[in-house]
Amino acid sequence: MSAPSAQDEPVDAPEGSPPHQYLAAENVVAAMAHTGRRRLERLGVLRIVLLGILAGGFITAGAAFSVLLVTGIEAPGLKALLAGLGFSTGFFFVILSDAVLFTEANVVLPAVLLHRDGRIGRVARFWALAWVGNLAGALLFGSAIVWAQGFGPDFAAELGKFVDKKMAYAEAGTAVAWLRAVASGVLANWLVGMAAFFSVMGRTIVGKYVPVFLAVSLFVAANLQHSPANMGYFALANALGTGPGWAQALAWNILPAGLGNMLGGFALVAWPFWFVHRSAPAEA
């Protein structure tokens, strides 16, 4: 991202005052569009898929960390907080490494289109390859983690609780339940999208991490459905032989959650902030 401009400073700041410790909100969507356009121009198919695989691995490691942290914990509030801490680790690794995560792209790519900085075909390709890469990364790293570590029954039992919550829609087995999974995905990417938004605002590592941790912890505690996150949990569970199988996981969680994630990133993050902060048309 380019150096802060004069418009980042407070309008009423006295002369000689220190600069903001964060990028002004009115400039964030434009910064996302600039970054997204550069990635569209510089990354070919192989690079997008590879960065997607790495992001899927980071998210799966975060999922494993969240399960490890809460194993043996009974207090609900502490359990939710530790799960959020564990999972936010994987998401923050994605942010710092510039890996390609489907749910982050759900905010960045609409920002690119809203600023007319990219062709729809190229954006759609990036979106699809990010999702495929994330799934491949979850499968690869989930299997590797389980094979290498040989987690015991306590880990498997705790992971099963996570998976059972995510498969509640399949247990209902109705069209309304499927639509509720989509709606949960919308809300999840509202929060994950805001985590990406806040990560762009921050100018220091700590300044980026604190709001990311808060936003991600909130969606984890609420059990909102985040497609790449759930890929990680299902990859671990299926590698352990305790998961629902990929057909059920895709049909009742990952795909409807992914659709909701796309809608939430655009409708609740990229578009509102673009609309509010876009340049006003010249008055007659």
C-alpha positions, 0 to 999 in steps of 0.5 A: 500500500502506498504511503499515507496521503494528506487526506489521511490526517484529521481535518481539524488537527493542529499544525505539527500534530502526529499522524493518524495511527491508522488509515482513515476509513474513507480510504480503505476500500480504495486501498483494497481496490488498488491492492486487488487490481495489482494482484489481478495483474501480477498473479497467474493461475498457478500463483493464485492456486499456490497462494490459495493452498497456503491460505487453506493451510494457514486456516486449517492450522488455525482451526487445529489451534482453536480445538487444541486451546479449548480441549478440556475447557468447560467455561463457555465464555473462556472457551469461545475466547480461546477458540477465537484466539486460535482461529484468528492466528490462521487468519492473521497469517494469511493477512501478513503473508499475502496469501489468497483467501476466498473470504478476504477476496469477497471484499477485495474483489468487489472493491476492484469492480466498484472502482472499475479497476478490473475485468469481470472475467479475470475477477471471476477466475481469481475468485474461483481459483482462490476457493479451489486453492483453499479447499486443496490446502485444507485437504493437504494440510489437514491430512498432514497435521493428523498423520504427523501428530496422531492427536488423541481421543480428546482432540477428536471429541472436541473437534467433533463438537465443532463439526456437529455445530456446523452440520446442524443444517444437514440434520434439519435437512430442509430448504429453509435450513440450507438458506439459513446456512447461506444467511449465516455465511452472509453474517460471517463474511460481514465480520471477516470482511470487516477484519480484512477492512481493519487489517488494511486500516492498521499501520503496525502489526499490533494495530492490524492484529487487535481488530482482526482478533476481535472480529474473528473471535466474534464470528467464531463464538457465534458459530457463523459459517465461514467457508474456508474455516469450515474446510479446515475443520472438516479436513481435520475431522475427515482425516481422523475418520470422524467427519461427515464426509465431503459430499455432506460437508460441501452440500450442507455447509461449505457451498451454502456458506461460500455463497453467503460469504460472497454476498456478505462481503459485497453487500455488508462491507465493500458496497456500503463503504464505497457508496458512503465514501465515493467521490460526490458528483459535481453540483450543477 
